[in-house]
Structure formats: C-alpha cells, structure tokens
Amino acid sequence: MVDQVLTAEKTNELKQGIYDYCRTRLGDGMIEVELDPKHYETGLITAIDKFKQRAESSVEESYGFLELQEDTNVYTLPDEVVNVRQIFRRTVGGANATEGGTFFDPFELAYTNVYLLQSGRIGGLATYEMFAGYQELVGRMFGGYINYYYDTVTRKLEIVRRQRNQETVLLWLYNHKPDGILLQDRYAKPWLRDYTLAICKMTLGEARGKFATIAGPQGGTSLNGDQLKADGQQEIEKLEASISNYEVGQTPMSFVIG
C-alpha cells in the first residue's frame, strides 16, 4: 500500500533497495573491477527518465490553484507539471469585495433566478439544459474562459490577457508521479529494477572491456565485458518493447475500425 505521506527517507530507502538488487545480480565482491555507488545511481536515474518519457502510467491527473497577480501574465509552474489542460475561473469578472462592494457571482445568480425561483415548480431537465447552455454562452462572451500558452520545456504559463486584479484560478494539470510512487507501483517497480540492472551491466561491461585479462596466481583471468554489454543491450530492447505492448500499467488502445 502506498504511504499517504512519502518522506525523503522512505524514497531513499526504496532507491537503495534497487541499488542492492543490481549489486547482487552483478556479483559484487567476486572480482575487483566493480561499479561505484554513482554508477548505480546513474542507472536508476536513467531508468526513471526513460519510463517517464515512454510510459503513459508515469503521468497522473491533478488540480491546483494559482493566484493571478495584477499586470502579470507569465508564471512558472513546478518541474513535475507536464501539461495544463484548462484554466477555470470562479466568476466572470473576478470581482472582489474591496472593489465592487459585494462579492458577486453572476453564474450563481443566474442559476437562482432561472432554475429555482419559479412559482409552483423548480424546473425540469429541459430548464436545466437551457441554463447549462446559457452559462456556457455567457462564459464564452464575457471572459469565463482564459486563453493561455504553456511551454513544457521552461514550465512557463503565459496568460493571453491583461490581468486587472488579483484572482485565484483552478488549473487542470497533468504531472509526473513522484519517484517514490513509481518505486512502489506494482507495474513500474519491476520494470525500473530490470532496466537499472541492464544499464549497470552495460556500464560494467564498458569498464571490464578495457582489459582482456587480469593477472592472478594461477595465470590470467578473463573478464566478461563483451558478454555484459550484449546482455544489457538485449534486456533494454526487451524492456522498451514491453512499454509498447502496454505491460507496465498503461491504458491500451481501443478497437480501431476502418
């Protein structure tokens, strides 16, 4: 079960588990030519980056609030944010009590007048459908929808309008899952573990490939650098194919007709 509060110590513990797994699989302690801790860390970082790049299940849907400032239309979002799908406003004009004397929501007022305050009845489905269309039309004509541009590289959110006052808006976001969540996911964890091992094999193969043999009391000892690199490359190709086959928790494609 995923912890409700994921601490940095817990994330480091999960990472260390994968480091130990790779070290054991690579036969640590048998010969002197072995990887350093930074090589294991590099392998895990490479695996996480590749998973976030290729796997749909590395992204989650979320919501967040943003405080728009007067005469400011460019905002920097956290690095985890992949895309901004939509921006929701609470009111049409963003009126504040200090500016207009009352806090006034025209959508709420229209709902009360059109749908509820009718003599002898509270309206049917047709009335609600007409009100929903009315609400959408008013929002489209009087600033209920905000045009924006989001740069996925610099994480800059640019509001395409002049902001007249402070206003809190709701952002509909897609963001990367934290590393600790991926390391506890039943589908992502085995993939990350095996991909890290494959990267470590190739790294160790590069190191051992520099020497054909090493001297010993019974003569030279052959190293398996080429074999490690070949095994690592084969495992990487297999793991990347598993992402294309929707084996790591993604939503598969639906039926294609035509």
N, C-alpha and C positions, 0 to 999 in steps of 0.2 A: 504494500500500500504506500502511495506517495505521501510523504510527510506534509502536513499543512504549512509548517514553517521550515523552509530549507535553509540551513545555515551554511556559511562558508566552510566550516569544519566538516560538515556532512558531505559536501561536494568534493572536498579534497580527499576524504576517505573513499568515496566511490572511484575517483580517479586513480588512487593508489592501488585499488583492487585490480584495475586493468593493467597497471604497470607490473604488478606482481605476477599476473597471469601471463603476460608476454615474456617476462624474465624466466619464468619456469618453463614455458614452452620452447624457449630458445636455448635451454640447457646452461643456465648461468652457473659459473663455478667450475665447469669442466675444463676449460682452457682459459688462457689469459686474455685473448682477444675478445672482449665483450663490450656491450654498449654502456654508455654513461646514462645517468638519470635524464639528462636533457634530451637524449635520443628517444627515450620512451615518451617523454612529454611531447616532443615534436610529432611522434607517430599518432598520439591521441588527438592532438590539435588538428592534424591533417585529416584524420577520420571524421571528426566533428564537422570540420569545414566542408568536406565532401558530402556528408549526409545532409547538411543544411542546404547545400547547393542543388542536390538531386532529388531529395525525398520531400514529398508533399507533407508527410506527417511531422516534419520538423517545425511547421508553422501552425499557429493557433489564432483563433479569432478573439478579439478583446475590445473593450471600450475604455476610453479615458477622457478626462476633462481637460480643457485648455482655456486659460484665461487670456482673452484677446485684449491687447493694450491699445490705447488711443494713438492713432497715426503710426501704428506699427503693423506691417503686413508680412514679415518674414520671421519664422520661428524655427528653432532647431529641436527636433524630436530625439528621443533616445536611440542608440545604435540598434536596439533589438527590433525596432519598427521596420517592417518590410514594405508595407503599403498602407495608404489611407484611402478607405473606400468611400466614405461620405462624412460630411460635417452637418450636425443637427443644431439648429438654433431653438432656444426656448420660446422666444417671442418674435414677432415680426420686426419690430424696430429696435429691440434690445433696450427698451426704456427702463430707467432706474427711478427709484422713488425720489432721489435727490434732484432729478431733472424735471420730471413731469408732475410731481406732487403725489402721484399714486402709482403703485405697481400694477400694470395693466397688460393683460394678455388678450389680444383680440381673438385668437383662436378659441380660447376658453369661453369668452363672452359670446361668440357666435354659436358655439355648441349649446350654451344655456338657452339662448333665445330661440334658436331654430328647432332644437331637438327636444328640449324638456318643457319649456314654458308654453304649452299648448293647452287650451281649455278642454278638459274631459279626457285627454289621452296623452301618451308620452311619445307617440311616433312609432312607426313600424320600420321594417327593413328598407323600404323604398326611401323613407325620410333619411335614414342613416346613410344610405348610399349617396343620396344627393348632397348631404352635408360633407361626406368624405371628398367628393369631387369639388365642392365649394372650398373646402380647406386647402386642397392641393392647388386650386386655381389662385387663391389669394396668396399663398406662399410663393408661387411662381411669379406673380405680378408685383408683389410688394416686398421682395427681399427675403423670403423664407428660406431660400436655398443659397448657399455660398459657393461661388466658383473658386477653385484653388488649383495649385500645382504642387506635387510632392516629388522631390528629387531623391531617388532611392540610394544614391551614392553619398551625397553630402548630408542627407537626412534633413533637408530644408523644406519646410512647408510654407508656401507663399500664398497668401490670401489675395485674390484678384479683386480688391475693392479698397476704398479708404475707410478705415475704422474710425468712427466718430467718437466712440467712448469705450469704456471697459465692458466686456461681456464674456460670460462663460459659455462655451460651446461643448458639445459632446462629439468626440471623434470615434468613428467606427474603424478599427485598426486590424491589421494582420501583422503579427510579430513572431519572431523566432522563439521557440521554447528555451528556457534556461538549460545550461549544460547538465545541471544536476537532475532535471526532469528526464532528459534524454537517457542519462545513465541508469535510470530506474525503469524506463519503459521496457515492457516485455518483448517488444519487437525491435526496438532500436539498440538495446544493450548488446545482444549477441552480434549484431552487425558491426557496431563500433569496436567491440572487443576483437573480432576477427580481422577487421580492416587495420586496426592498430598493430596487430601481430604481423600482418602482411607487410606493412610499412617497415616495421622493425627488422623483419627478415631481409628486406632489400637493403636497408642501411647496414646491417651486419655483414651482408654479402659483399657490399662495396668495400668494407674495411678488411675483410678476410681475403678479398680478391687481390689485394696489393701484394700478398705473399703466397707463393705456391706451396711452400712447406715452411715449418719452423723446426729448429734444431732440438733434439732430445737425446736422452742417454742411449736409446736403442736405435738412433738414426733419425731421419727426418719424419715429421708428422704432416700429412696432407690436410689442407683446410678445405672446407666445403663452401667457399664463397660463391662460385657459379651456381651450385645447386640451390643455395638460399635465395639468390636473386631470381632464379627460374620459378621456384615455388612461390615466392612473394608475388611475382607478376601474374602467375596463374590464379592465385587466390583473389587478387584485386579485380581481375576480369570477371571472375565468378560472382564476387560481391556486387560489383556495379551492374551486372546483368540481373541480379536479384531485385534491385531497385526498379528496373524497367519492367519486371514481372510482378510488381506490387506485392512483394513478400515481406515488407517491413512496416506494414500497418497503414499503407495509403488506401484511399478510396479508388477502386479500379474503374476503368472506363465502362460506360453503359453500352447497350446494344447500338450498333451502327446499321442503319437501314439505307440501302441505296448503293 
